[in-house]
Amino acid sequence: MKEFVKKMATAYILLNTEIGAENQVLKALKKIEGVEEAHNLWGVYDIIANVKADNMEKLKYIVTKRIEKSAK
């Protein structure tokens, strides 16, 4: 018998920041519920964040309300 495994909704967010604001943005991201990891990048984007939630609606809320709001 196959065991049912509930998979969490996951998003990888690529962010650009103001020059010199990377560490401040990383600290803010890590305080947001659902952000599993956040790291500096070299190249076109400054930060990548791994976000997980129980369902797509909650994931959408975290990305559009919590992360976008804190980025403004």
mmCIF file as gemmi writes it, N, C-alpha and C atoms, coordinates in Angstrom:
data_model
loop_
_atom_site.group_PDB
_atom_site.id
_atom_site.type_symbol
_atom_site.label_atom_id
_atom_site.label_alt_id
_atom_site.label_comp_id
_atom_site.label_asym_id
_atom_site.label_entity_id
_atom_site.label_seq_id
_atom_site.pdbx_PDB_ins_code
_atom_site.Cartn_x
_atom_site.Cartn_y
_atom_site.Cartn_z
_atom_site.occupancy
_atom_site.B_iso_or_equiv
_atom_site.pdbx_formal_charge
_atom_site.auth_seq_id
_atom_site.auth_asym_id
_atom_site.pdbx_PDB_model_num
ATOM 1 N N . MET Axp A 1 ? 0.845 -1.18 0 1 0 ? 1 A 1
ATOM 2 C CA . MET Axp A 1 ? 0 0 0 1 0 ? 1 A 1
ATOM 3 C C . MET Axp A 1 ? 0.891 1.245 0 1 0 ? 1 A 1
ATOM 4 N N . LYS Axp A 2 ? 0.572 2.18 -0.866 1 0 ? 2 A 1
ATOM 5 C CA . LYS Axp A 2 ? 1.342 3.407 -0.998 1 0 ? 2 A 1
ATOM 6 C C . LYS Axp A 2 ? 0.959 4.393 0.092 1 0 ? 2 A 1
ATOM 7 N N . GLU Axp A 3 ? 1.954 4.975 0.72 1 0 ? 3 A 1
ATOM 8 C CA . GLU Axp A 3 ? 1.7 5.96 1.764 1 0 ? 3 A 1
ATOM 9 C C . GLU Axp A 3 ? 1.487 7.322 1.131 1 0 ? 3 A 1
ATOM 10 N N . PHE Axp A 4 ? 0.494 8.054 1.63 1 0 ? 4 A 1
ATOM 11 C CA . PHE Axp A 4 ? 0.215 9.399 1.128 1 0 ? 4 A 1
ATOM 12 C C . PHE Axp A 4 ? 1.165 10.376 1.814 1 0 ? 4 A 1
ATOM 13 N N . VAL Axp A 5 ? 1.902 11.114 0.998 1 0 ? 5 A 1
ATOM 14 C CA . VAL Axp A 5 ? 2.82 12.108 1.526 1 0 ? 5 A 1
ATOM 15 C C . VAL Axp A 5 ? 2.367 13.472 1.029 1 0 ? 5 A 1
ATOM 16 N N . LYS Axp A 6 ? 2.019 14.339 1.97 1 0 ? 6 A 1
ATOM 17 C CA . LYS Axp A 6 ? 1.577 15.675 1.601 1 0 ? 6 A 1
ATOM 18 C C . LYS Axp A 6 ? 2.798 16.521 1.26 1 0 ? 6 A 1
ATOM 19 N N . LYS Axp A 7 ? 2.806 17.062 0.055 1 0 ? 7 A 1
ATOM 20 C CA . LYS Axp A 7 ? 3.908 17.915 -0.364 1 0 ? 7 A 1
ATOM 21 C C . LYS Axp A 7 ? 3.525 19.371 -0.127 1 0 ? 7 A 1
ATOM 22 N N . MET Axp A 8 ? 4.492 20.115 0.353 1 0 ? 8 A 1
ATOM 23 C CA . MET Axp A 8 ? 4.26 21.521 0.595 1 0 ? 8 A 1
ATOM 24 C C . MET Axp A 8 ? 4.453 22.308 -0.696 1 0 ? 8 A 1
ATOM 25 N N . ALA Axp A 9 ? 3.696 23.395 -0.813 1 0 ? 9 A 1
ATOM 26 C CA . ALA Axp A 9 ? 3.881 24.299 -1.948 1 0 ? 9 A 1
ATOM 27 C C . ALA Axp A 9 ? 5.216 25.013 -1.743 1 0 ? 9 A 1
ATOM 28 N N . THR Axp A 10 ? 6.014 25.095 -2.811 1 0 ? 10 A 1
ATOM 29 C CA . THR Axp A 10 ? 7.354 25.664 -2.712 1 0 ? 10 A 1
ATOM 30 C C . THR Axp A 10 ? 7.578 26.681 -3.818 1 0 ? 10 A 1
ATOM 31 N N . ALA Axp A 11 ? 8.274 27.76 -3.477 1 0 ? 11 A 1
ATOM 32 C CA . ALA Axp A 11 ? 8.651 28.76 -4.478 1 0 ? 11 A 1
ATOM 33 C C . ALA Axp A 11 ? 10.1 29.16 -4.234 1 0 ? 11 A 1
ATOM 34 N N . TYR Axp A 12 ? 10.809 29.415 -5.316 1 0 ? 12 A 1
ATOM 35 C CA . TYR Axp A 12 ? 12.151 29.969 -5.245 1 0 ? 12 A 1
ATOM 36 C C . TYR Axp A 12 ? 12.049 31.391 -5.796 1 0 ? 12 A 1
ATOM 37 N N . ILE Axp A 13 ? 12.354 32.365 -4.959 1 0 ? 13 A 1
ATOM 38 C CA . ILE Axp A 13 ? 12.194 33.764 -5.312 1 0 ? 13 A 1
ATOM 39 C C . ILE Axp A 13 ? 13.573 34.365 -5.582 1 0 ? 13 A 1
ATOM 40 N N . LEU Axp A 14 ? 13.718 35.018 -6.733 1 0 ? 14 A 1
ATOM 41 C CA . LEU Axp A 14 ? 14.951 35.719 -7.08 1 0 ? 14 A 1
ATOM 42 C C . LEU Axp A 14 ? 14.705 37.208 -6.903 1 0 ? 14 A 1
ATOM 43 N N . LEU Axp A 15 ? 15.584 37.868 -6.14 1 0 ? 15 A 1
ATOM 44 C CA . LEU Axp A 15 ? 15.388 39.275 -5.807 1 0 ? 15 A 1
ATOM 45 C C . LEU Axp A 15 ? 16.58 40.13 -6.2 1 0 ? 15 A 1
ATOM 46 N N . ASN Axp A 16 ? 16.287 41.357 -6.556 1 0 ? 16 A 1
ATOM 47 C CA . ASN Axp A 16 ? 17.306 42.39 -6.724 1 0 ? 16 A 1
ATOM 48 C C . ASN Axp A 16 ? 17.13 43.392 -5.595 1 0 ? 16 A 1
ATOM 49 N N . THR Axp A 17 ? 18.231 43.888 -5.061 1 0 ? 17 A 1
ATOM 50 C CA . THR Axp A 17 ? 18.177 44.862 -3.967 1 0 ? 17 A 1
ATOM 51 C C . THR Axp A 17 ? 18.923 46.122 -4.373 1 0 ? 17 A 1
ATOM 52 N N . GLU Axp A 18 ? 18.77 47.137 -3.549 1 0 ? 18 A 1
ATOM 53 C CA . GLU Axp A 18 ? 19.589 48.337 -3.719 1 0 ? 18 A 1
ATOM 54 C C . GLU Axp A 18 ? 21.031 47.958 -3.391 1 0 ? 18 A 1
ATOM 55 N N . ILE Axp A 19 ? 21.977 48.638 -3.99 1 0 ? 19 A 1
ATOM 56 C CA . ILE Axp A 19 ? 23.382 48.353 -3.726 1 0 ? 19 A 1
ATOM 57 C C . ILE Axp A 19 ? 23.674 48.566 -2.242 1 0 ? 19 A 1
ATOM 58 N N . GLY Axp A 20 ? 24.259 47.55 -1.616 1 0 ? 20 A 1
ATOM 59 C CA . GLY Axp A 20 ? 24.613 47.625 -0.206 1 0 ? 20 A 1
ATOM 60 C C . GLY Axp A 20 ? 23.518 47.192 0.754 1 0 ? 20 A 1
ATOM 61 N N . ALA Axp A 21 ? 22.316 46.885 0.247 1 0 ? 21 A 1
ATOM 62 C CA . ALA Axp A 21 ? 21.199 46.522 1.124 1 0 ? 21 A 1
ATOM 63 C C . ALA Axp A 21 ? 21.006 45.01 1.245 1 0 ? 21 A 1
ATOM 64 N N . GLU Axp A 22 ? 21.887 44.238 0.646 1 0 ? 22 A 1
ATOM 65 C CA . GLU Axp A 22 ? 21.697 42.789 0.598 1 0 ? 22 A 1
ATOM 66 C C . GLU Axp A 22 ? 21.563 42.156 1.98 1 0 ? 22 A 1
ATOM 67 N N . ASN Axp A 23 ? 22.458 42.506 2.897 1 0 ? 23 A 1
ATOM 68 C CA . ASN Axp A 23 ? 22.423 41.893 4.234 1 0 ? 23 A 1
ATOM 69 C C . ASN Axp A 23 ? 21.169 42.28 5.004 1 0 ? 23 A 1
ATOM 70 N N . GLN Axp A 24 ? 20.73 43.513 4.86 1 0 ? 24 A 1
ATOM 71 C CA . GLN Axp A 24 ? 19.509 43.965 5.526 1 0 ? 24 A 1
ATOM 72 C C . GLN Axp A 24 ? 18.293 43.205 4.985 1 0 ? 24 A 1
ATOM 73 N N . VAL Axp A 25 ? 18.242 43.021 3.682 1 0 ? 25 A 1
ATOM 74 C CA . VAL Axp A 25 ? 17.138 42.288 3.068 1 0 ? 25 A 1
ATOM 75 C C . VAL Axp A 25 ? 17.169 40.824 3.496 1 0 ? 25 A 1
ATOM 76 N N . LEU Axp A 26 ? 18.349 40.221 3.535 1 0 ? 26 A 1
ATOM 77 C CA . LEU Axp A 26 ? 18.467 38.825 3.984 1 0 ? 26 A 1
ATOM 78 C C . LEU Axp A 26 ? 17.94 38.656 5.408 1 0 ? 26 A 1
ATOM 79 N N . LYS Axp A 27 ? 18.318 39.558 6.295 1 0 ? 27 A 1
ATOM 80 C CA . LYS Axp A 27 ? 17.842 39.477 7.685 1 0 ? 27 A 1
ATOM 81 C C . LYS Axp A 27 ? 16.325 39.586 7.747 1 0 ? 27 A 1
ATOM 82 N N . ALA Axp A 28 ? 15.754 40.51 6.975 1 0 ? 28 A 1
ATOM 83 C CA . ALA Axp A 28 ? 14.301 40.688 6.966 1 0 ? 28 A 1
ATOM 84 C C . ALA Axp A 28 ? 13.603 39.452 6.408 1 0 ? 28 A 1
ATOM 85 N N . LEU Axp A 29 ? 14.136 38.884 5.341 1 0 ? 29 A 1
ATOM 86 C CA . LEU Axp A 29 ? 13.538 37.683 4.746 1 0 ? 29 A 1
ATOM 87 C C . LEU Axp A 29 ? 13.523 36.519 5.727 1 0 ? 29 A 1
ATOM 88 N N . LYS Axp A 30 ? 14.609 36.334 6.436 1 0 ? 30 A 1
ATOM 89 C CA . LYS Axp A 30 ? 14.719 35.191 7.344 1 0 ? 30 A 1
ATOM 90 C C . LYS Axp A 30 ? 13.743 35.276 8.512 1 0 ? 30 A 1
ATOM 91 N N . LYS Axp A 31 ? 13.175 36.453 8.761 1 0 ? 31 A 1
ATOM 92 C CA . LYS Axp A 31 ? 12.186 36.628 9.832 1 0 ? 31 A 1
ATOM 93 C C . LYS Axp A 31 ? 10.769 36.312 9.371 1 0 ? 31 A 1
ATOM 94 N N . ILE Axp A 32 ? 10.57 36.175 8.069 1 0 ? 32 A 1
ATOM 95 C CA . ILE Axp A 32 ? 9.235 35.928 7.523 1 0 ? 32 A 1
ATOM 96 C C . ILE Axp A 32 ? 8.903 34.443 7.618 1 0 ? 32 A 1
ATOM 97 N N . GLU Axp A 33 ? 7.754 34.147 8.205 1 0 ? 33 A 1
ATOM 98 C CA . GLU Axp A 33 ? 7.305 32.759 8.32 1 0 ? 33 A 1
ATOM 99 C C . GLU Axp A 33 ? 7.162 32.152 6.93 1 0 ? 33 A 1
ATOM 100 N N . GLY Axp A 34 ? 7.724 30.982 6.73 1 0 ? 34 A 1
ATOM 101 C CA . GLY Axp A 34 ? 7.652 30.306 5.446 1 0 ? 34 A 1
ATOM 102 C C . GLY Axp A 34 ? 8.948 30.378 4.655 1 0 ? 34 A 1
ATOM 103 N N . VAL Axp A 35 ? 9.795 31.355 4.97 1 0 ? 35 A 1
ATOM 104 C CA . VAL Axp A 35 ? 11.077 31.458 4.28 1 0 ? 35 A 1
ATOM 105 C C . VAL Axp A 35 ? 12.013 30.442 4.917 1 0 ? 35 A 1
ATOM 106 N N . GLU Axp A 36 ? 12.308 29.398 4.176 1 0 ? 36 A 1
ATOM 107 C CA . GLU Axp A 36 ? 13.157 28.316 4.675 1 0 ? 36 A 1
ATOM 108 C C . GLU Axp A 36 ? 14.637 28.671 4.594 1 0 ? 36 A 1
ATOM 109 N N . GLU Axp A 37 ? 15.025 29.319 3.489 1 0 ? 37 A 1
ATOM 110 C CA . GLU Axp A 37 ? 16.419 29.699 3.269 1 0 ? 37 A 1
ATOM 111 C C . GLU Axp A 37 ? 16.454 30.984 2.459 1 0 ? 37 A 1
ATOM 112 N N . ALA Axp A 38 ? 17.522 31.75 2.646 1 0 ? 38 A 1
ATOM 113 C CA . ALA Axp A 38 ? 17.772 32.931 1.815 1 0 ? 38 A 1
ATOM 114 C C . ALA Axp A 38 ? 19.286 33.101 1.727 1 0 ? 38 A 1
ATOM 115 N N . HIS Axp A 39 ? 19.78 33.324 0.504 1 0 ? 39 A 1
ATOM 116 C CA . HIS Axp A 39 ? 21.223 33.402 0.287 1 0 ? 39 A 1
ATOM 117 C C . HIS Axp A 39 ? 21.572 34.507 -0.696 1 0 ? 39 A 1
ATOM 118 N N . ASN Axp A 40 ? 22.767 35.075 -0.529 1 0 ? 40 A 1
ATOM 119 C CA . ASN Axp A 40 ? 23.305 36.033 -1.499 1 0 ? 40 A 1
ATOM 120 C C . ASN Axp A 40 ? 23.679 35.298 -2.776 1 0 ? 40 A 1
ATOM 121 N N . LEU Axp A 41 ? 23.574 35.996 -3.893 1 0 ? 41 A 1
ATOM 122 C CA . LEU Axp A 41 ? 23.983 35.467 -5.187 1 0 ? 41 A 1
ATOM 123 C C . LEU Axp A 41 ? 24.947 36.438 -5.848 1 0 ? 41 A 1
ATOM 124 N N . TRP Axp A 42 ? 25.688 35.93 -6.81 1 0 ? 42 A 1
ATOM 125 C CA . TRP Axp A 42 ? 26.524 36.766 -7.663 1 0 ? 42 A 1
ATOM 126 C C . TRP Axp A 42 ? 25.937 36.678 -9.053 1 0 ? 42 A 1
ATOM 127 N N . GLY Axp A 43 ? 25.748 37.814 -9.701 1 0 ? 43 A 1
ATOM 128 C CA . GLY Axp A 43 ? 25.216 37.799 -11.057 1 0 ? 43 A 1
ATOM 129 C C . GLY Axp A 43 ? 24.034 38.736 -11.194 1 0 ? 43 A 1
ATOM 130 N N . VAL Axp A 44 ? 23.084 38.342 -12.018 1 0 ? 44 A 1
ATOM 131 C CA . VAL Axp A 44 ? 21.94 39.192 -12.337 1 0 ? 44 A 1
ATOM 132 C C . VAL Axp A 44 ? 21.086 39.466 -11.096 1 0 ? 44 A 1
ATOM 133 N N . TYR Axp A 45 ? 20.884 38.462 -10.251 1 0 ? 45 A 1
ATOM 134 C CA . TYR Axp A 45 ? 20.075 38.616 -9.05 1 0 ? 45 A 1
ATOM 135 C C . TYR Axp A 45 ? 20.972 38.69 -7.821 1 0 ? 45 A 1
ATOM 136 N N . ASP Axp A 46 ? 20.446 39.334 -6.775 1 0 ? 46 A 1
ATOM 137 C CA . ASP Axp A 46 ? 21.216 39.527 -5.545 1 0 ? 46 A 1
ATOM 138 C C . ASP Axp A 46 ? 20.927 38.462 -4.484 1 0 ? 46 A 1
ATOM 139 N N . ILE Axp A 47 ? 19.689 37.978 -4.449 1 0 ? 47 A 1
ATOM 140 C CA . ILE Axp A 47 ? 19.267 37.048 -3.395 1 0 ? 47 A 1
ATOM 141 C C . ILE Axp A 47 ? 18.343 35.99 -3.976 1 0 ? 47 A 1
ATOM 142 N N . ILE Axp A 48 ? 18.46 34.769 -3.439 1 0 ? 48 A 1
ATOM 143 C CA . ILE Axp A 48 ? 17.483 33.714 -3.724 1 0 ? 48 A 1
ATOM 144 C C . ILE Axp A 48 ? 16.892 33.283 -2.39 1 0 ? 48 A 1
ATOM 145 N N . ALA Axp A 49 ? 15.572 33.112 -2.368 1 0 ? 49 A 1
ATOM 146 C CA . ALA Axp A 49 ? 14.887 32.671 -1.16 1 0 ? 49 A 1
ATOM 147 C C . ALA Axp A 49 ? 14.036 31.454 -1.488 1 0 ? 49 A 1
ATOM 148 N N . ASN Axp A 50 ? 14.072 30.472 -0.613 1 0 ? 50 A 1
ATOM 149 C CA . ASN Axp A 50 ? 13.255 29.269 -0.721 1 0 ? 50 A 1
ATOM 150 C C . ASN Axp A 50 ? 12.088 29.449 0.247 1 0 ? 50 A 1
ATOM 151 N N . VAL Axp A 51 ? 10.871 29.464 -0.298 1 0 ? 51 A 1
ATOM 152 C CA . VAL Axp A 51 ? 9.677 29.698 0.513 1 0 ? 51 A 1
ATOM 153 C C . VAL Axp A 51 ? 8.781 28.47 0.426 1 0 ? 51 A 1
ATOM 154 N N . LYS Axp A 52 ? 8.278 28.022 1.581 1 0 ? 52 A 1
ATOM 155 C CA . LYS Axp A 52 ? 7.376 26.866 1.628 1 0 ? 52 A 1
ATOM 156 C C . LYS Axp A 52 ? 6.141 27.209 2.45 1 0 ? 52 A 1
ATOM 157 N N . ALA Axp A 53 ? 5.017 26.613 2.046 1 0 ? 53 A 1
ATOM 158 C CA . ALA Axp A 53 ? 3.756 26.799 2.764 1 0 ? 53 A 1
ATOM 159 C C . ALA Axp A 53 ? 2.918 25.533 2.622 1 0 ? 53 A 1
ATOM 160 N N . ASP Axp A 54 ? 1.892 25.43 3.46 1 0 ? 54 A 1
ATOM 161 C CA . ASP Axp A 54 ? 1.027 24.254 3.447 1 0 ? 54 A 1
ATOM 162 C C . ASP Axp A 54 ? 0.231 24.115 2.158 1 0 ? 54 A 1
ATOM 163 N N . ASN Axp A 55 ? -0.103 25.25 1.537 1 0 ? 55 A 1
ATOM 164 C CA . ASN Axp A 55 ? -0.9 25.218 0.306 1 0 ? 55 A 1
ATOM 165 C C . ASN Axp A 55 ? -0.552 26.415 -0.568 1 0 ? 55 A 1
ATOM 166 N N . MET Axp A 56 ? -1.075 26.422 -1.779 1 0 ? 56 A 1
ATOM 167 C CA . MET Axp A 56 ? -0.745 27.467 -2.741 1 0 ? 56 A 1
ATOM 168 C C . MET Axp A 56 ? -1.274 28.831 -2.32 1 0 ? 56 A 1
ATOM 169 N N . GLU Axp A 57 ? -2.43 28.873 -1.684 1 0 ? 57 A 1
ATOM 170 C CA . GLU Axp A 57 ? -2.979 30.159 -1.236 1 0 ? 57 A 1
ATOM 171 C C . GLU Axp A 57 ? -2.075 30.816 -0.198 1 0 ? 57 A 1
ATOM 172 N N . LYS Axp A 58 ? -1.598 30.036 0.74 1 0 ? 58 A 1
ATOM 173 C CA . LYS Axp A 58 ? -0.709 30.576 1.765 1 0 ? 58 A 1
ATOM 174 C C . LYS Axp A 58 ? 0.623 30.991 1.142 1 0 ? 58 A 1
ATOM 175 N N . LEU Axp A 59 ? 1.12 30.204 0.193 1 0 ? 59 A 1
ATOM 176 C CA . LEU Axp A 59 ? 2.359 30.544 -0.496 1 0 ? 59 A 1
ATOM 177 C C . LEU Axp A 59 ? 2.195 31.863 -1.254 1 0 ? 59 A 1
ATOM 178 N N . LYS Axp A 60 ? 1.083 32.011 -1.943 1 0 ? 60 A 1
ATOM 179 C CA . LYS Axp A 60 ? 0.799 33.249 -2.676 1 0 ? 60 A 1
ATOM 180 C C . LYS Axp A 60 ? 0.768 34.437 -1.724 1 0 ? 60 A 1
ATOM 181 N N . TYR Axp A 61 ? 0.145 34.271 -0.561 1 0 ? 61 A 1
ATOM 182 C CA . TYR Axp A 61 ? 0.086 35.342 0.432 1 0 ? 61 A 1
ATOM 183 C C . TYR Axp A 61 ? 1.489 35.73 0.9 1 0 ? 61 A 1
ATOM 184 N N . ILE Axp A 62 ? 2.315 34.75 1.2 1 0 ? 62 A 1
ATOM 185 C CA . ILE Axp A 62 ? 3.676 35.036 1.682 1 0 ? 62 A 1
ATOM 186 C C . ILE Axp A 62 ? 4.458 35.812 0.625 1 0 ? 62 A 1
ATOM 187 N N . VAL Axp A 63 ? 4.367 35.367 -0.624 1 0 ? 63 A 1
ATOM 188 C CA . VAL Axp A 63 ? 5.139 36.003 -1.696 1 0 ? 63 A 1
ATOM 189 C C . VAL Axp A 63 ? 4.607 37.394 -2.012 1 0 ? 63 A 1
ATOM 190 N N . THR Axp A 64 ? 3.285 37.524 -2.193 1 0 ? 64 A 1
ATOM 191 C CA . THR Axp A 64 ? 2.742 38.796 -2.648 1 0 ? 64 A 1
ATOM 192 C C . THR Axp A 64 ? 2.527 39.817 -1.539 1 0 ? 64 A 1
ATOM 193 N N . LYS Axp A 65 ? 2.233 39.372 -0.357 1 0 ? 65 A 1
ATOM 194 C CA . LYS Axp A 65 ? 1.957 40.321 0.73 1 0 ? 65 A 1
ATOM 195 C C . LYS Axp A 65 ? 3.138 40.518 1.665 1 0 ? 65 A 1
ATOM 196 N N . ARG Axp A 66 ? 3.747 39.439 2.086 1 0 ? 66 A 1
ATOM 197 C CA . ARG Axp A 66 ? 4.818 39.549 3.088 1 0 ? 66 A 1
ATOM 198 C C . ARG Axp A 66 ? 6.154 39.957 2.44 1 0 ? 66 A 1
ATOM 199 N N . ILE Axp A 67 ? 6.571 39.262 1.39 1 0 ? 67 A 1
ATOM 200 C CA . ILE Axp A 67 ? 7.879 39.549 0.791 1 0 ? 67 A 1
ATOM 201 C C . ILE Axp A 67 ? 7.825 40.82 -0.034 1 0 ? 67 A 1
ATOM 202 N N . GLU Axp A 68 ? 6.842 40.97 -0.901 1 0 ? 68 A 1
ATOM 203 C CA . GLU Axp A 68 ? 6.765 42.188 -1.718 1 0 ? 68 A 1
ATOM 204 C C . GLU Axp A 68 ? 6.566 43.419 -0.848 1 0 ? 68 A 1
ATOM 205 N N . LYS Axp A 69 ? 5.752 43.31 0.188 1 0 ? 69 A 1
ATOM 206 C CA . LYS Axp A 69 ? 5.518 44.454 1.087 1 0 ? 69 A 1
ATOM 207 C C . LYS Axp A 69 ? 6.789 44.861 1.804 1 0 ? 69 A 1
ATOM 208 N N . SER Axp A 70 ? 7.556 43.89 2.263 1 0 ? 70 A 1
ATOM 209 C CA . SER Axp A 70 ? 8.788 44.213 2.988 1 0 ? 70 A 1
ATOM 210 C C . SER Axp A 70 ? 9.871 44.73 2.055 1 0 ? 70 A 1
ATOM 211 N N . ALA Axp A 71 ? 9.749 44.437 0.747 1 0 ? 71 A 1
ATOM 212 C CA . ALA Axp A 71 ? 10.75 44.889 -0.213 1 0 ? 71 A 1
ATOM 213 C C . ALA Axp A 71 ? 10.534 46.348 -0.626 1 0 ? 71 A 1
ATOM 214 N N . LYS Axp A 72 ? 9.365 46.885 -0.359 1 0 ? 72 A 1
ATOM 215 C CA . LYS Axp A 72 ? 9.07 48.269 -0.781 1 0 ? 72 A 1
ATOM 216 C C . LYS Axp A 72 ? 9.517 49.279 0.245 1 0 ? 72 A 1
